[in-house]
Structures are given as C-alpha cells and as structure tokens.
Amino acid sequence: MRLIWRALVRGRSRKRHYVGCVVEPRLGICVKLTSPLTPSKGTSSLSQQQPGGICLAGMNFFKTKPRTPPDLVRGLRDAIPKLDAGPPGSESRRKASEEVARNLQAIKAILYGDGEPVPELIAQLAQETYSTDLLLSLVQNIARFDFESRKDVVQIFNNLLRRQIGARLPTVEYICARHEEVIFAALAGYANEEIALNTGMILREMLRHEQLAKILLHSEQFYTFPHHIEATSFGVSCDAFANLKETLTRHKSMVAEYLDKNYDRFFASFTTLILSNNYVTKRQSLKLLGEILLDRANFNVMTRYIAQEANLKMMMNMLRSKSKNIQFEAVPRLQGPFVPLASSSVFNIFVQVFVANPKKPPQIEVILRRNKEKLTYVLEGFS
C-alpha cells in the first residue's frame, strides 16, 4: 500500500495540517484528509485523534480480497499441470499439491460450508466448472492428488451432479451434451487400485441418472466390466461388480430394450462371469442373472434365454456344484411363505425359468425328460 501524505508546516508552532489522500489500489480505497490532526495530551497515538482527524487504528489495509468461484476454478486448473513440475519430492511439486488441496477445500466449502449455501456462488462455481471442463480434468488427474484431495474430488463431483434447478440437472445435461468421456474416465479408474474406489463412487453416482447409464450401456467400454471384475483385487472387483449391477438393474425399461437388441453379445460376455473360477464372482453373477431373468420387464429376454440348450446344460452342471451356496443361494435365508424368489441362484433359475415354464421349447423339454431321474435326485436334496 502506498501512503501519500502532504504535510504543510505552518508557523513556529509546527502544528501539522495533513492534506492529501490515502491510496490503496487493490481495494480501491481513497480517503481524503483535509482536517488538522492534533494529538491529545499525553498521547501521540494516531488512534486517539481529536475530532476532525481520522482514525486508522483497527483498519487492516493488508486484508486480501476473497477469491471468487471463477478464481478458485482457474487456480485449480492452473495448479494441476504443475504437479509434474520438477523431480518427485521437489519443492515445486509440494507447493503445487498444496495449491490443489487449498483450492479443492475452498470449492468444497462453497458447496457444503457450515451455514446455508449461497445459490449465487454455487451458480458461478458450476458455470466456471463447465466452461473450463474441470470435471473431466479432476477425474483424469485424480491419481496425482493426495489422499484427502481425492476424497474432496468425489464430494465436489457428486454434489455438482446432484445439483438441480427446477426439473433440470445441469451437470447431467453438460455430460450428456458434450463430455461423455467423463463417464469412461471414471470407469477406467478401475485399472488403478489406488483410485479405483474413488472413481467407482463417482461412476456410481452418474449411473443413478438414466441418461448417463444409457451412454455407458451402449458403449464399447461397457464390455470392459468383466476384465475389471476378474483381473483386479477383491475390493476393486466387488466395487466394479456393484456398478455393473447398478447399470443393469436400476433403469429397467431402458435395460430391457438394450438386452433385447444386444442379446447375443451381452450374454456371451456375461456368461464368462458365471463360469468364473472365482467363487465370489460366480455367486454374484448367478444372483444377478436371476434378477435379470425373473424381472417382468425382461420377459422377452427370459424367453430367449430358456430356449437355448446351452443355458439349460450350464444350469444343470451348476446344480452339481459342491458348493451349496452355488446350488441354492438364499441370502438372506428368510423364513415363512414370503421368501423372495429372486434371492436364490441356480435352483430358482432352473426351477422357475426352465422347469415351471408352461411353454417350454421342444428341445428343452426333451433334455429335461431325458435327465428326469438325475434331476429328481438332485432336487430332492433341496427339500
């Protein structure tokens, strides 16, 4: 801050009269000083001037201007590339990481905060986020952030995704219109175990919206789910399967239409999970298959499924499994007459889909009759 004082000394009393102004360019302050400033007796403090002067005590001329939402977004965007500046562990990288964390925390404070959110600030933040493609940048670079910053990214992303104006969901519209790669970047996060659960939470939030789930379901990237389920650690595999299930069961009408049109490709891929050597994957896949086939929305899909001999033979072989949980999976095991049919696995699929079907295709009926005695023996074990 520059202080411009012009002092006029008049007479021998050397009484000072200050004429001029105090200029603070950053804050735009300009205070005109024209009155004589005479100290009170016993003090020379400028804070205790007699009337007619000006009191400067308590005025913080060095207070920084609050950063606006656009400032925070641009600051975050500018800091991300600096995370690779210099060798690992260097001062430049440390400062960049701190800058990223600081901006993320400030953005999160606007969205959540301690008090009531300010709609105007949130609107500015969202608009700047869209115009700078910040969401895609955050998902693509989340592996470069520290642990706490990764959690902040998830909270910020999901908050903006849920943001609603009337019946509109601006962030959902933004992703649908131009930035489908945000969805695929979140799915690709399963390739990195360190960030898989973070990106998995982001993906799960997106899949709750039918428009975004449809984009993933109709993409080539959808068929990478089996790889993410089979070739990753237990925790990552379970999270990936949870998102596969979310994709296939939440938006029933949309999924039924897709399965009807893409039946062969889908079940060729899904069967690899049913035949998995991993017990948990096999068990979860059989449960999901039961949910799909026994859902009324998928009646046409079920009709096609039970008409294929290969599917019947696969279920019959599953009935011979040494694992009772694979043979008959009821989780939880409910008592009474209202046990949910879809809670069981091979047993319910076999009995309800193949055996109890009154309109069995001829080739299916032939196989069932041919193996009647063996099947009776196996099924008696469930009674």
Sequence and secondary structure as in RCSB ss.txt:
>XXXX:A:sequence
MRLIWRALVRGRSRKRHYVGCVVEPRLGICVKLTSPLTPSKGTSSLSQQQPGGICLAGMNFFKTKPRTPPDLVRG
LRDAIPKLDAGPPGSESRRKASEEVARNLQAIKAILYGDGEPVPELIAQLAQETYSTDLLLSLVQNIARFDFESR
KDVVQIFNNLLRRQIGARLPTVEYICARHEEVIFAALAGYANEEIALNTGMILREMLRHEQLAKILLHSEQFYTF
PHHIEATSFGVSCDAFANLKETLTRHKSMVAEYLDKNYDRFFASFTTLILSNNYVTKRQSLKLLGEILLDRANFN
VMTRYIAQEANLKMMMNMLRSKSKNIQFEAVPRLQGPFVPLASSSVFNIFVQVFVANPKKPPQIEVILRRNKEKL
TYVLEGFS
>XXXX:A:secstr
 EEEEEEEEETTTTEEEEEEEEEETTTTEEEEE SB  B TT   GGGB TTS   TT  TT      HHHHHHH
HHHHGGGGGSSSTT HHHHHHHHHHHHHHHHHHHHHT SS   HHHHHHHHHHHHHTTHHHHHHHHGGGS HHHH
HHHHHHHHHHHH  BTTB HHHHHHHHH THHHHHHHHGGGSTTTHHHHHHHHHHHHTSHHHHHHHHTSGGGGGH
HHHHHSS HHHHHHHHHHHHHHHHSSHHHHHHHHHHSHHHHHHHHHHHHT S HHHHHHHHHHHHHHHTSGGGHH
HHHHHHT HHHHHHHHHHHT S HHHHS  SS   STT  GGG  HHHIIIIIIIS TT  HHHHHHHHHTHHHH
HHHHHTT 
